[in-house]
Amino acid sequence: MYWSLTGLDPSGWITVVLTVVDYAIRIIALGVVPGNRRPTTAMAWLLCIFFLPIPGIILFSLFGNHRLSEQRVRRQAEINRAVRENTKELETEVSTYAGPEWVLNAAELNRRLGSFPTLDGNKVELQRDYHASIEEMTRAVEKAVRYVHVEFYIMGYDAVTRDFFHALKEAAGRGVTVRLLFDHIGTLRVKGYRKLLKELRSSDIQWRRMLPIEPFRGHWRRPDLRNHRKLLVVDGAVGFTGSQNLVEPAYHKAKNRRSGRNWVELMARVEGPVVDELNVVFATDWNAETDENLERELSLYEWTFDPGDVTCQVVPSGPGFSTENNLRLFASLIYSASDRISITSPYFVPDDTLLYAVTTAAQRGVAVELFVSEQGDQFLVDHAQRSYYEALLEAGVRIYQYPKPLVLHAKHFTIDNEVAVLGSSNMDMRSFSLNLEVSVMMFDGTIVEQMRRIEDTYRALSKELLLENWVGRPVWQRYIDNVARLTATLQ
């Protein structure tokens, strides 16, 4: 009777309701999505929601918020305050670094954003041999007396890492405190996850998953937030950090082994007070996952000698900070360059800030070069990266493609003859907004010269991409690149 009075059958009312919901979603999205987001990111989300309102709003609810929980953000702020308080006396010390003012300004920027001071007297040894790097870390663990702190985005128990894990197990067995962190989803995706857990459970190693996704245990957040850091600290005396994960170089994939596709990395072995800063980063993440405070084990800057002549400053970043520390520092350094910029990044998907910094530097006469892989390991990211090549080449940036099947996974850059930056952070929007990253800014000594030699090796092995060849690529490739570029901004 009701339907006949209104003149609509049930299917008609369903259509009306769905239409109202459809328009309501679009109108609400216009006022909600742009809040505290880059315009390009907001536009990408709005396009997604306007084309597919209901699926789009579901995806936005899952992936639209890149902040960590309020509890984690509060802990990060507390640790930042503690670091500043404990290093106040260092503010009055005069660094031996006598370089340009812009380097000191960049260091001050990072001090205000990430809390860590610049520290003289560090020794830095760069290691680009994948197996040798793991062997060096294994030897450091074998010498451990008090504690070992291990934190890597991806871990795998395999033929390449077996001795390292045995060293950890043996150290824990003889009374050394061994704490280990790995990213839950990052490691879960690698073949052999259960084997790794079995090895850890059979030891005295204290271990936790970072950013676990376990909804039935109350662990839930945006599922693609990742702790992407890679670091090792032994007894506060020696540290390692860089781009390399703790897994064999083909990532347990038969397809990679058959094709010879291995990851090319760069790690740094460091001694000196910068080790303490890396240890604070580990302690922060350990506290976030366990509620255990390691402050009693953090003997900050009690070094009685200088192992080397490199000045270092750790650059922590991620959604636990209110600012994008790595992006702001990287852009500041690039804008300050007057002679040469050399960037190595497996995933170069910049936001407008970084893109303008790089292209502006090239347009004002700075020699800018970018090292990337000829063929990336992630389809969408690789094509999103390619969508920027034309603008970069037109600005005068020289692009070198590291030969396939190898994947150039190292993440570092040098500015003039003054600064080198190395760590886990890519130059993409994910590393700036979603991932917890750690990098080290280094200057003085011979560190830039060391890095330049590695860049020279890349250049000798790579093929330069020329603008006239790139603009002639097939239309369908350009289409895929542009679509992938749009998806890269959905953050």
Secondary structure by P-SEA (a helix, b strand, c coil): cccccccccaaaaaaaaaaaaaaaaaaaaaacccccccaaaaaaaaaaaaacaaaaaaaaaacccccccaaaaaaaaaaaaaaaaaacccccccccccccaaaaaaaaaaaaacccccccbbbbbbbccaaaaaaaaaaaaaacccbbbbbbccccccccaaaaaaaaaaaaaaccbbbbbbcaaaaaaccaaaaaaaaaaacccccccccccccccccccccccccccccccccccccccccccccccccccaaaaaacbbbbbbbbbbbcaaaaaaaaaaaaaaaacccccccccccccccccccccbbbbbbbbccccccaaaaaaaaaaaaacccbbbbbbccccccaaaaaaaaaaaaaccbbbbbbbcccccaaaaaaaacaaaaaaaabbbbbbcccccccccccccccccccccccccccccccccccbbbbbbbccaaaaaaaaaaaaaaaabbbbbaaaaaaccaaaaaaaaaaaaaaacc
